Amino acid sequence: MLELYGPGCFNDFLWINEDGGPTAWLDIQACSREASEMLSRKKITDIRSVLAGFGAVPADVIQWGSTDNADSLFWIPAGAPDKWPTLIVEAGQLRLQLIEKPSPEVVLGLLDGTLHCPFFPPEFREPVPTFQRWQGEREE
């Protein structure tokens, strides 16, 4: 997916990160480190329970995406990397959704409506999905 699109935003809402992203908030490593530290400090039973089902802990998650509402999309590194499930966590860790599909299928499903995330706004889905590649300056 990144080879085709690069880092950027689908439908002005869903941001996709990449390794060595152009800014700290689009860099998988920087986002993952920050999210792992924050989730590790909190006693979020639902998230810990989902992760434990895959033999993982909060420090293991990899943040591959986020939304304009501050929701986070994480890979749970369990099994073959091309099959890692996605955990979507609502801003404030209020709700979560586990999708046991690879991230390209998650994005496609969210865009075409075959997957529904209850805390994504209805206007996220558009009849013709759009993608805006990151056009800003690369941080050094």
DANORLIN-V719781 format. One record per residue. N is the residue number from 1. RES is the residue in three letters. SS is DSSP state (alpha for helix, beta for strand, coil for the rest). PSI is psi in radians with two decimals (* if undefined). D_LAST is the distance of its C-alpha to the last C-alpha in whole Angstrom. Layout:
n=(N | N)
res=(RES | RES)
ss=(SS | SS)
psi=(PSI | PSI)
d_last=(D_LAST | D_LAST)
This chain:
n=(1 | 2 | 3 | 4 | 5 | 6 | 7 | 8 | 9 | 10 | 11 | 12 | 13 | 14 | 15 | 16 | 17 | 18 | 19 | 20 | 21 | 22 | 23 | 24 | 25 | 26 | 27 | 28 | 29 | 30 | 31 | 32 | 33 | 34 | 35 | 36 | 37 | 38 | 39 | 40 | 41 | 42 | 43 | 44 | 45 | 46 | 47 | 48 | 49 | 50 | 51 | 52 | 53 | 54 | 55 | 56 | 57 | 58 | 59 | 60 | 61 | 62 | 63 | 64 | 65 | 66 | 67 | 68 | 69 | 70 | 71 | 72 | 73 | 74 | 75 | 76 | 77 | 78 | 79 | 80 | 81 | 82 | 83 | 84 | 85 | 86 | 87 | 88 | 89 | 90 | 91 | 92 | 93 | 94 | 95 | 96 | 97 | 98 | 99 | 100 | 101 | 102 | 103 | 104 | 105 | 106 | 107 | 108 | 109 | 110 | 111 | 112 | 113 | 114 | 115 | 116 | 117 | 118 | 119 | 120 | 121 | 122 | 123 | 124 | 125 | 126 | 127 | 128 | 129 | 130 | 131 | 132 | 133 | 134 | 135 | 136 | 137 | 138 | 139 | 140)
res=(MET | LEU | GLU | LEU | TYR | GLY | PRO | GLY | CYS | PHE | ASN | ASP | PHE | LEU | TRP | ILE | ASN | GLU | ASP | GLY | GLY | PRO | THR | ALA | TRP | LEU | ASP | ILE | GLN | ALA | CYS | SER | ARG | GLU | ALA | SER | GLU | MET | LEU | SER | ARG | LYS | LYS | ILE | THR | ASP | ILE | ARG | SER | VAL | LEU | ALA | GLY | PHE | GLY | ALA | VAL | PRO | ALA | ASP | VAL | ILE | GLN | TRP | GLY | SER | THR | ASP | ASN | ALA | ASP | SER | LEU | PHE | TRP | ILE | PRO | ALA | GLY | ALA | PRO | ASP | LYS | TRP | PRO | THR | LEU | ILE | VAL | GLU | ALA | GLY | GLN | LEU | ARG | LEU | GLN | LEU | ILE | GLU | LYS | PRO | SER | PRO | GLU | VAL | VAL | LEU | GLY | LEU | LEU | ASP | GLY | THR | LEU | HIS | CYS | PRO | PHE | PHE | PRO | PRO | GLU | PHE | ARG | GLU | PRO | VAL | PRO | THR | PHE | GLN | ARG | TRP | GLN | GLY | GLU | ARG | GLU | GLU)
ss=(coil | alpha | alpha | alpha | alpha | coil | coil | beta | beta | beta | coil | coil | coil | beta | beta | beta | coil | beta | coil | coil | coil | coil | coil | alpha | alpha | alpha | beta | alpha | alpha | alpha | alpha | alpha | alpha | alpha | alpha | alpha | alpha | alpha | alpha | alpha | alpha | coil | coil | coil | alpha | alpha | alpha | alpha | alpha | alpha | alpha | alpha | coil | coil | coil | coil | coil | alpha | alpha | alpha | coil | beta | beta | beta | beta | beta | beta | coil | coil | coil | coil | beta | beta | beta | beta | beta | coil | coil | coil | coil | alpha | alpha | alpha | coil | beta | beta | beta | beta | beta | coil | alpha | alpha | alpha | coil | coil | beta | beta | beta | beta | coil | coil | coil | alpha | alpha | alpha | alpha | alpha | alpha | alpha | alpha | alpha | alpha | coil | coil | coil | coil | coil | coil | coil | coil | coil | alpha | alpha | alpha | coil | coil | coil | coil | coil | coil | beta | beta | beta | coil | coil | coil | coil | coil | coil | coil)
psi=(-0.79 | -0.58 | -0.60 | -0.80 | -0.65 | -3.08 | 2.53 | -2.73 | 2.28 | 2.31 | 0.61 | 0.56 | -0.85 | 1.94 | 2.39 | 2.23 | 2.87 | 2.76 | 2.18 | 0.55 | 2.82 | -0.36 | 2.85 | -0.60 | 0.02 | 0.10 | 2.11 | -0.78 | -0.81 | -0.80 | -0.74 | -0.75 | -0.82 | -0.80 | -0.75 | -0.76 | -0.78 | -0.82 | -0.57 | -0.51 | -0.40 | 2.62 | 1.26 | 1.67 | -0.79 | -0.81 | -0.81 | -0.65 | -0.78 | -0.83 | -0.73 | -0.56 | -0.34 | 0.15 | 0.46 | 2.88 | 2.90 | -0.57 | -0.25 | -0.34 | 2.64 | 2.04 | 1.87 | -0.14 | 2.95 | 3.01 | 2.93 | -0.30 | 0.10 | 0.38 | 2.69 | 2.49 | 2.13 | 2.51 | 2.48 | 1.90 | 1.46 | 2.13 | -2.74 | 2.34 | -0.58 | 0.01 | 0.16 | 2.32 | 2.81 | 2.35 | 2.05 | 2.18 | 2.17 | 2.61 | 2.39 | 0.09 | 0.63 | -0.78 | 2.87 | 2.83 | 2.24 | 2.24 | 1.99 | 1.07 | 2.71 | 2.71 | -0.68 | -0.66 | -0.58 | -0.89 | -0.86 | -0.80 | -0.70 | -0.67 | -0.67 | -0.04 | 0.04 | -0.32 | 2.46 | 2.25 | 2.04 | -0.32 | 0.15 | 2.45 | 2.58 | -0.55 | -0.10 | -0.74 | 2.24 | 2.66 | -0.68 | 1.84 | 2.60 | 2.72 | 2.28 | 1.92 | 2.50 | 2.19 | -0.06 | -3.08 | 2.58 | 2.24 | 2.51 | *)
d_last=(24 | 21 | 22 | 24 | 22 | 18 | 16 | 18 | 21 | 25 | 28 | 25 | 25 | 24 | 20 | 20 | 17 | 15 | 14 | 10 | 11 | 8 | 8 | 10 | 13 | 13 | 12 | 16 | 15 | 13 | 16 | 19 | 18 | 19 | 22 | 23 | 23 | 25 | 27 | 28 | 29 | 31 | 35 | 34 | 38 | 37 | 34 | 35 | 38 | 36 | 34 | 37 | 38 | 36 | 36 | 32 | 31 | 28 | 26 | 26 | 25 | 22 | 21 | 21 | 21 | 22 | 24 | 24 | 27 | 24 | 26 | 24 | 25 | 25 | 26 | 29 | 28 | 32 | 34 | 32 | 29 | 30 | 32 | 30 | 32 | 30 | 30 | 29 | 29 | 30 | 28 | 30 | 31 | 34 | 35 | 34 | 34 | 34 | 34 | 35 | 34 | 31 | 28 | 29 | 32 | 31 | 29 | 32 | 34 | 33 | 33 | 36 | 38 | 39 | 37 | 37 | 35 | 37 | 34 | 33 | 34 | 37 | 35 | 32 | 34 | 35 | 37 | 35 | 31 | 28 | 25 | 22 | 19 | 16 | 15 | 13 | 9 | 6 | 4 | 0)
